[in-house]
Structure formats: structure tokens, C-alpha cells
Amino acid sequence: MRRVAIVGAGQSKYGEFPEKGIKELFFEAYKDMASSVDKNFDPKQIESAYVGNLGSGGFQLGNMSALVAEYVGLPYIHTVRVENACASGGYALVAAVMDVMSGAHKMVLAGGVEKMTDVSGMKQKYWLGVSGDTEYERLAGTTFAGLYALIAHRHMHEFGTKREHLSMVAVKNHKNGAQNPKAQFQREIQLEQAMKAPIVAYPLNLFDCCSTTDGASSLLVCDAEVAKQFTDTPIYITGFGTSSDYLAIHDRINTVTLEGTKRASQHAYKMAGLTAKDIQLAEVHDCFTIAELLAYEDLGFCEKGKAGQFIEEGHTKIDGDKPVNASGGLKSKGHPIGSTGTGQAYEMFNQLRGTVQKPIRQVKGIEKGLVHNVGGSGGTVSVSIMER
Ligand SMILES: CC(C)(COP(=O)(O)OP(=O)(O)OC[C@H]1O[C@@H](n2cnc3c(N)ncnc32)[C@H](O)[C@@H]1OP(=O)(O)O)[C@@H](O)C(=O)NCCC(=O)NCCS
């Protein structure tokens, strides 16, 4: 199988942009990606495109992958829209990697785009909720915040995880996001403020939740053999893994483990010949603060049940021994569903190349990173390992 590298990466600003549609957002990310390629970029060499997206389509905007490809000047290529709820972007990256690995195409675009802020709060909650179990959980009236609240409750009950531990995740990620010019919320928050925010679904409050966001991201994925034609510092995808799980929490082996994360990461580590210990930076799926704590455990960064202690001891701060979500994570950077997975890889590309704009957010001298993207409350998960 062919080796695979990323030679360019771009992201639009994340936030609320009433004046921009999915085409404009996707173009902004594509243009940013094109300008990041060090030399010899020729769009005519792009042979296929995988575009993560959840909300567009259906009766309104079918064929959206062809639509955004056409808009950036790429008609007549193989295009696929990838939809796996909030993990759509991560799966778009994996699809692009498999395309290049197979030898079918040498240069492939992986990206994602979502436009979330132009519908009402009620519609957003309905629309997001249908990525979970619609037969029992939905009928019981749960939202995603409600489902993660159940998981948080159980984690607190079984392991003594404290409310403070959840807020510590929010404080850390807002601190990092404050240094990210493309983040939706570029402001720090204090622990007391995070603890006292209005409740959304107990025990989760406003600062335990990601927001709703407009945004796009774009990666240029190619055969490693030709990568050096475009840059002296390609970033290699050395491992990946994906796994589905039961959609409904009550069907799972247990409620405090995302089995999809465990299985996807174990596959990715094996493929890359690494273990969790080797990972120097991770961008993980912190749609709710409890999700970041679960990720520490299920990715193998700490023992099951010890995530509270792990955040409290500062391991995952930017200057800790296992930094997590240097970008600000979904919590502060924002979560434009289809773009999130490739957006995480955009951050890792820059971190590994040492090209993060604000040096205070740059994790220095790292060579191995991991990106982790979760769909729904764990129904789909993708993990990719990126190395300099
Ligand atoms: C958290 C949530 C319920 C807040 O929605 P809301 O109450 O309608 O909030 P609004 O958008 O009206 O914003 C109210 C204020 O809070 C701020 N805000 C909104 N979400 C925020 C967040 N997640 N973190 C910090 N501040 C936030 C807004 O900027 C706004 O501030 P302002 O009054 O100073 O302008 C909503 O964003 C949500 O449902 N998030 C989860 C999305 C989700 O489930 N994604 C899928 C994950 S699997």
C-alpha cells in the first residue's frame, strides 16, 4: 500500500457568519490550504474530494460535494459527501487516506463544511439530536447535552469525578482558544465563572458545551512519493482507525467508555507502531467537557476513572507532558460539525510543522500527534495519527 502525506492545510475562521453560505466558507478554507502549500501547487492535479457535512443535502442541497468542488474550481473530479454526524470530517480524512493508499488517486482533497447558525435553536437541537438513537432516546426527549450529562453523572458516581474537573477542561480550552485567531470564542474564562454558568442539562452548564458554529476546513492529501515536490516538511498519516458503536447509550457495554474510541485508537496505534505514551499532542473531541475526560481514558492517556485527577494535575495543559486541544478544542474553537475532523488535522499539521501563528499556543519540538473525532454520543469514531 502507498504511504500518505498531507502537504497543505487550511481553515476558515469559525464563528457566526450570516453573510456566508457553505460555498463561501469552503472556498475560504480551500484558499487558505492552497496558500499553505510551499511550492508547485497545481489544482489540476487534484483527482478526488471527500467533503464532511451533516446538515446540507436532503431536499435542499443534494450533490453538495460536487457543488463546493465546482465552486473552488474543481469540476470533473470524483467527489463524495461524507456524513457520519459530528465525525464526518474525520471520516472524510480517512476516506482520502484510503483513496491514496489504494493507489487509485495521487492527490486528493479532504475537507468539511457546516453552516449551523442560520436556523433557530429549536431546529438546531432537533437536527443534532437525530444523529443519536431516534427510537428510544429521542422519544424520551433527550438532547446531546442531555446524553452527555447522563454519562457525566455516571462517571461522577463510579469514579468520584468532581464538577470542578469538568470546568477545568473548559478553562484550559478557553485559555488555548484565546490564542487562536480562527477560534469562535477567543476569550479566557476563570474556574469560578465556569462553575457558575447557567445549567444546560445538569451537571453540564453553558461552559461545558460546545457551541453551534459556521466553518470549513481543507487538507491536501497526497502520495508520499510525490509529497516532497510540494513541501520539504510533509506530515505523514502513519495510522488510522475507525469504529462504530451502539447508538443508544443503554445498549452499550458500559456508559462511561466510548468503545469506538478504544477500538479506533488501538487500530491506529498498531498501524503506526506506536502506543499512547508516544503521542506528544492530541486534538480530541470535546463536544462536552465530559467527552474530553472520556477521551483521556479511552485513548489510553490515563487509567479508566482517573481522568479527573489527570486534568487536575495539569498533564493536558499546553506546557504539560500530554497537551490536549492546543487549538482550544470544540469548546472554544467551535464545532461546525462536518468541518471539525479535518479542522483538527489542520491544527495538528501546523503544530507538527511549527507554523502555529501565535507562538504561545505552539507546542514545541513535537513529531507525533493524534486527532480524534466522535459522531453523536459515540456512534462513530475516527482516530488518525500524524507524524512529522
Ligand atoms: C450550549 C447551547 C445550548 C447554548 O445555546 P443558547 O442557549 O441558544 O445560546 P445562544 O447561542 O443564545 O448564546 C447565548 C450566549 O452564550 C454564548 N455561548 C453560546 N454557546 C456557548 C458556549 N458553548 N460556550 C461559551 N459561550 C457560549 C453566546 O456567545 C451568547 O453570548 P452573548 O449573549 O454574550 O452574545 C448550544 O450552543 C448547544 O446546544 N450546544 C451544543 C451543540 C451540540 O450538541 N453539538 C453536537 C455535539 S455532539
PDBQT file of the ligand as one rigid body, heavy atoms in Angstrom, charges set to zero:
ROOT
HETATM    1  C1  LIG A 401     -24.854  25.397  24.678  1.00  0.00    +0.000 C 
HETATM    2  C2  LIG A 401     -26.097  25.813  23.908  1.00  0.00    +0.000 C 
HETATM    3  C3  LIG A 401     -27.337  25.078  24.493  1.00  0.00    +0.000 C 
HETATM    4  C4  LIG A 401     -26.252  27.326  24.043  1.00  0.00    +0.000 C 
HETATM    5  O1  LIG A 401     -27.314  27.705  23.233  1.00  0.00    +0.000 OA
HETATM    6  P1  LIG A 401     -28.176  29.014  23.543  1.00  0.00    +0.000 P 
HETATM    7  O2  LIG A 401     -28.655  28.997  24.959  1.00  0.00    +0.000 OA
HETATM    8  O3  LIG A 401     -29.188  29.105  22.445  1.00  0.00    +0.000 OA
HETATM    9  O4  LIG A 401     -27.078  30.150  23.468  1.00  0.00    +0.000 OA
HETATM   10  P2  LIG A 401     -27.011  31.386  22.490  1.00  0.00    +0.000 P 
HETATM   11  O5  LIG A 401     -26.496  30.919  21.166  1.00  0.00    +0.000 OA
HETATM   12  O6  LIG A 401     -28.308  32.137  22.548  1.00  0.00    +0.000 OA
HETATM   13  O7  LIG A 401     -25.871  32.266  23.184  1.00  0.00    +0.000 OA
HETATM   14  C5  LIG A 401     -26.063  32.903  24.441  1.00  0.00    +0.000 C 
HETATM   15  C6  LIG A 401     -24.745  33.482  24.882  1.00  0.00    +0.000 C 
HETATM   16  O8  LIG A 401     -23.842  32.420  25.286  1.00  0.00    +0.000 OA
HETATM   17  C7  LIG A 401     -22.678  32.411  24.447  1.00  0.00    +0.000 C 
HETATM   18  N1  LIG A 401     -22.436  30.998  24.154  1.00  0.00    +0.000 N 
HETATM   19  C8  LIG A 401     -23.239  30.179  23.424  1.00  0.00    +0.000 A 
HETATM   20  N2  LIG A 401     -22.738  28.942  23.437  1.00  0.00    +0.000 NA
HETATM   21  C9  LIG A 401     -21.612  28.994  24.179  1.00  0.00    +0.000 A 
HETATM   22  C10 LIG A 401     -20.667  28.022  24.550  1.00  0.00    +0.000 A 
HETATM   23  N3  LIG A 401     -20.793  26.771  24.155  1.00  0.00    +0.000 N 
HETATM   24  N4  LIG A 401     -19.628  28.402  25.319  1.00  0.00    +0.000 NA
HETATM   25  C11 LIG A 401     -19.500  29.676  25.727  1.00  0.00    +0.000 A 
HETATM   26  N5  LIG A 401     -20.377  30.653  25.406  1.00  0.00    +0.000 NA
HETATM   27  C12 LIG A 401     -21.419  30.301  24.638  1.00  0.00    +0.000 A 
HETATM   28  C13 LIG A 401     -23.035  33.207  23.226  1.00  0.00    +0.000 C 
HETATM   29  O9  LIG A 401     -21.890  33.824  22.671  1.00  0.00    +0.000 OA
HETATM   30  C14 LIG A 401     -24.000  34.232  23.792  1.00  0.00    +0.000 C 
HETATM   31  O10 LIG A 401     -23.229  35.248  24.438  1.00  0.00    +0.000 OA
HETATM   32  P3  LIG A 401     -23.669  36.775  24.338  1.00  0.00    +0.000 P 
HETATM   33  O11 LIG A 401     -25.030  36.841  24.987  1.00  0.00    +0.000 OA
HETATM   34  O12 LIG A 401     -22.599  37.478  25.113  1.00  0.00    +0.000 OA
HETATM   35  O13 LIG A 401     -23.705  37.093  22.884  1.00  0.00    +0.000 OA
HETATM   36  C15 LIG A 401     -25.984  25.444  22.388  1.00  0.00    +0.000 C 
HETATM   37  O14 LIG A 401     -24.897  26.106  21.836  1.00  0.00    +0.000 OA
HETATM   38  C16 LIG A 401     -25.856  23.961  22.163  1.00  0.00    +0.000 C 
HETATM   39  O15 LIG A 401     -26.855  23.248  22.048  1.00  0.00    +0.000 OA
HETATM   40  N6  LIG A 401     -24.614  23.425  22.067  1.00  0.00    +0.000 N 
HETATM   41  C17 LIG A 401     -24.387  22.041  21.825  1.00  0.00    +0.000 C 
HETATM   42  C18 LIG A 401     -24.319  21.753  20.342  1.00  0.00    +0.000 C 
HETATM   43  C19 LIG A 401     -24.269  20.266  20.083  1.00  0.00    +0.000 C 
HETATM   44  O16 LIG A 401     -24.991  19.492  20.685  1.00  0.00    +0.000 OA
HETATM   45  N7  LIG A 401     -23.409  19.840  19.159  1.00  0.00    +0.000 N 
HETATM   46  C20 LIG A 401     -23.235  18.472  18.845  1.00  0.00    +0.000 C 
HETATM   47  C21 LIG A 401     -22.345  17.851  19.854  1.00  0.00    +0.000 C 
HETATM   48  S1  LIG A 401     -22.356  16.091  19.810  1.00  0.00    +0.000 SA
ENDROOT
TORSDOF 0
